[in-house]
Amino acid sequence: MFSRGYSIAIVVFWLATSAWLVKEKLLPPLLVGEPPSYRTILASEPENPQSVAWDIFLNGRCLGGAVTGTEHLADGINQLRCRVSLRELPLSELTPAWLTAFVKMIDSQRSQGESIITVESEVTIDIDPLNRPINFLSTTKIGPPERDVVHRSLMAGVEFNVLMRGRFVGDSMQILIHSGDLEYHTEIDMPADALLGDVLSPQTRLPNLRVGQTWTVPVYSPFRPPNAPVEILHATVERKDPIFWHERIVPALLVVYRGDPGLGLTSNQSARAQMWVDYKGEVIKQEVSLLSSRLTFVRADPDQPTASPFLPDVTRPLRTPPTGLDVDSLDADSLDSSAETPSSP
């Protein structure tokens, strides 16, 4: 028979563990509400959503623009679209140290700061009637700048295309990456209701935010290695943080994105991206870290002209299928590959 003290200790231990479970696991969702999802994002949009223009800055200098929008397709499909154009992008700001040294070796007559490129990107994400992502398509073109400065670019006469397509199957996403003669198939675990992110595309809306909300965001990038095109970031609504936007102060909430803490790397705990979201759920500003640089998207005021002189031309098709590849033929059969094995077409 157990002593009274032993029984009391068991009860105290049970109460402590139950209190921890309620405080850490049960109360937060009830107190701070449901994190953003495609369901809440699409429900918060006006009946006839308008395209949103963005000015893009690199370390404080305006280098491009973006246009985002939503289109309602047949069978209840909603398509999220984003078009990005970056001009005269300094190569030194976007390359690791080892590549910077290599560039200096092959081009000793031109300083690294003068080596510039242009980047054009187009992304579409299809959302089914149950507000779940079903597939995405990303096309990125990297090439030389405009003719008047082409002599300053190491990319003169060179164009680099990256096509990435993904399809959701259950709790996984099958991805096909195509660039030049490289074709790479991979599959990653992905929740069916995941809120996708793209390193070159600003998020337009995040409705119903409250301080303390957390969620995970799979972020894909054409600049990542083909065998790891997607990175999982953890988003947290950290605090109220008013922001100065187009000559006025706007009350906003600060959302911070960090790397996976489970990897055990201290660098993963630093902020990888930040968003300022007003109380209506509209993203006002978004910052993304690219190596040692900071890429900033600022929502344009619809009543004022944008600071960017080169917003992307949404009427001109960006997608041109790579040689020997029919984009429309990338259906389910071409993506059915659970093994991460590269192949050449």
N, C-alpha and C positions, 0 to 999 in steps of 0.2 A: 504494500500500500504506500502511495506517494505521500510525502509530507506536505503540509499546507503551504510552506514556502515554495516548494517545487511547483505546485499547482499554480500559485500566484505568478511565478516567473513565466510559466507557459502562457497564461492568459495575457500578461503584459507584452510578451513577445508577439503573440497573435494580434493584439490590438495595434502594436507599433507597425507590423508589416501591413496590416489592413489599412491603417492611416496613410502609409506611404503609397500603397496602391491607389487609393482614392485620390490623393493629392497629385501624384505624378501621371497617372494614366486615365482616370475617369473624369476628374474635374476640368482639366484644361480644355477638352473639346466642348464641354458644356458652357464654360465661362467665356471663351474667346471665339466660339463659333466655328463653322466649317471653313476650311481653307479654300482658296480660289480653285475653280475647276472650269472646264470648258462649258459645263452646264450654266454656272453662274455668270461666266464671261459673256456667253451668247445671250442669256436672258437679260443682261444689263444693257445690251446695245439697243439703240433706237430702231424703230421699225424699218427705216431706210438708212442704214449706216453709210456714212460718208468716209472717203479715204482720208487718212491722216498723214500729213507731211512732217518730216523730221530733218533738222540740221545735225550734221555729224562733225564732231571736233576731235582732233588728235592732239593731246597735250595742249588744249586751249586754242588751236588753230583750225578754222573751218576748212574741211577737206572734202566734204561730200554731203549727200542727202539721201533720204529714204522715203518711201511711200508704203503705207500699210493699209489693208482694207479687208472686208469680208464680203464674199459673194455667195448668194443662195443658189444652189444648183438643184438639179432634178432629184426626185426620190428623197427629199428632205436632207440632202447633204449640204453642209456649210463648208466653204473653203476659205481658209485664212491665207492671205497673200502678203508678201513683202518683197519690195524691190529696192536694192541698195546700190549706190554708185559712189565710189571713192576715187578721187583724182589726185595725182602727184603725191602718192603715199611714200614717205621715206622708207627705203628698205631697211635701213639701220634700226628703225624703231620696231620692226616686226620680226627680226631674226635673232636667234640665239648668238652668244658670244663666239662660238666656234665657227659659225657661218659668216659672221662679220669679219673675222680674221681671214677666212678663205677668200671672201670677196676682195679684200684689200690686196691679197697676194696676186689675184688674177687681173686686177685693175688698179695698178699702183699710180696711174696718171690721174685718176678721178677719185676724189674723197668719197668715203662711204655715205656721207650726208647728201651727196648729190645723186646717188643712185635711187631712182624713184620708180614706182609702178602704179598701175591703176587696177582696181578691183570692182567688178560688177557681180552682183549676186541676186538670185531670185529664188524664193522659197514658197512652197504651197503646202498646207496641211489640211487634209480632208477629215471632217468630223461627221460621224454618222448620226441618224435621228435620235439615238440614245446618248448623244453628246460624248462619244468616245472617239479618240483618234483612230483612223483606220489605215492611213498611209501618208507619207510625206515625200516631197521631191525637192531637191536642192541642186541648183546649178550655179557654179561660180566660175567666172572668167578672170584670169590674172594676165596682164600684158603690159606693154609699154604705154607711156603717157601720150598726151596730145603731141602733134607734130612739131609745134614750136619749141618743145623742150625734149624731144625724143633723143637728142644727142647726149642728154644727161643720164640716160637710163641704160643699165646693163641688160634690160629686157628688150632692147630695140630689135624688132623683127621676130619676136618670140611671143606666142600666146599659149597659155596653160589653162586647160579646162578640167574641172572636177565635177562629176555628176554623182549625186548620192540619192538613192531611193530606199525607203523603208516601208515595211508592211507589218502591221500588228497581227499576231496570231496567238490567241490566248494571253498568257502572261509573258510573252516574249516579242521581240521585234527583229525581223529578218531584214538585213541591210545589204544592199549591193552598191559598191563604189566603183566608178569607172573613170579612169584618167589615162589618156594616151593608150598605150598598149597594156595597161594594168587593169584587170578586173578582179575585184575582191569581194567575196561573200563572207558575211559573219552574222552571228545571232547573239543577242544579249537579252537578259531578263529585263522585263519592263511591265509594270502594272498596266492593266487595260485602261485605266482612267488617268494615266500620266499626263502632266501638263508639260508639253515639250518646249524646249528653248533652243535658240540658234544664236551663236556668238555674234553674228552679223545682223541680226534682226531684232529691233526693239519690240518689247511687249506693249500692246496698246492699252489694255485694261486689266485691272486686278480689283474687282469689286468686293465690298463687304469685308474689308480688312479690319483687324483689331490687333492691338499690341499683344504679342505673345504667340500668335499663330505661327505654326511651322509646317513645312511640307518639303517634299523632294522634287527636284527638277532635272530630268535628263537633258543635257545640253550637247548638241552635236555641232561639229565644226569641220570645215574643209581643210583646216590647217593642222588637224590632229593626225597621228599615224593611222594608216588604213586599218590596222588590226585593233585600234581603240578609238573609233570615231566619236564615241559618246562618253561623256563624263557626267557622273551623278553629283549634283550640288544640293546643298541643304539651305532652304530659304527660311528666314525668320523675320517677322515684323518686329523690329527692335524698339522703336520709339516714335513719338511725334517729332517731326523735324521740318518746320516751315522752310520754304525754299523761295528764293528770288527768281521770278520767271517773267520775262518780258515787262520789266519795269514795275512789277508789283509783287507783293509778298503773298504766297499761296500756302495756306495750311496744308500739311502733307504728312504722310507716314513713311518712314524709312524702312525699306526691305533690304536685307543684307543676305548675299549668297556666299556660302563657304564650301570648301571641299569636304569630302567624306572623312569624318573624324576617325572612322574605323581603320583607316590606312596607317594611323600612327605617325604621320609626318607633321611636324609643327608648321610647315609652310602651308598645309592644307587649311589651317585654322584662320589664316588671314582672309580678308574679304576679297572674293574673286569678282563680284559684281554688286552694284547697288542700284536701287530704284527709289524714286520719290513719287508717291501716289497720292493724289489729292483725295478729299473726302467723298468725291463723286465716283471714285474708282478709276479715274483716268491717270495713266502714267505720264508724268510731266518731264521727268529726266531719268536717264539710265546710263550708268557708267560700267564699263567692262575693262578688266585688266588684260592686256596683251603683252606678255613678258614685262619689260620695264616701262611700257607706255600705257596710257589711259585713253580708251575710245569712249566718247561721250555722245549720247543721242539726246537731243533737246526737242521736245514737241513744239512744232510751229504754232504760233497763234493764228487761228483762221482769219482773224481780222487784220493781220499784218503780213507783209511780204517776208519770205524766209531769208535767212542770211546766206544760204547756199546758192551760188549761181548755177549749179549743175544738179538739180534734182533729176532722178532717173526718168527716162522717157518710157512711161508704162504702155504706150501704144506700140512700141517697137519690140518684137519678140526677142528675148534674150536666149532662149533655148535653141541651140542648133545641135542636133544629135551628133556625138562624136563619130568619126569615120568608122563605118562597119558596125554601128550600133543603132538599132531602131528603138528609140525611147518608148514608144507605145507598146512594144513587144515585151517590155519588162513586166510581165504579169506574174501571177502567183507561182507558176511553174519555174520561172527563171530565178525566183527568190527562195525556192525551197532548198536550202542548203544549211544544215545545222552545223556543219564542220567549217572551221575558219581556214579555208584553203584558197590561196590565190590561184588564178588561172589566166592564161592569155588567150584572147579571142582569135 
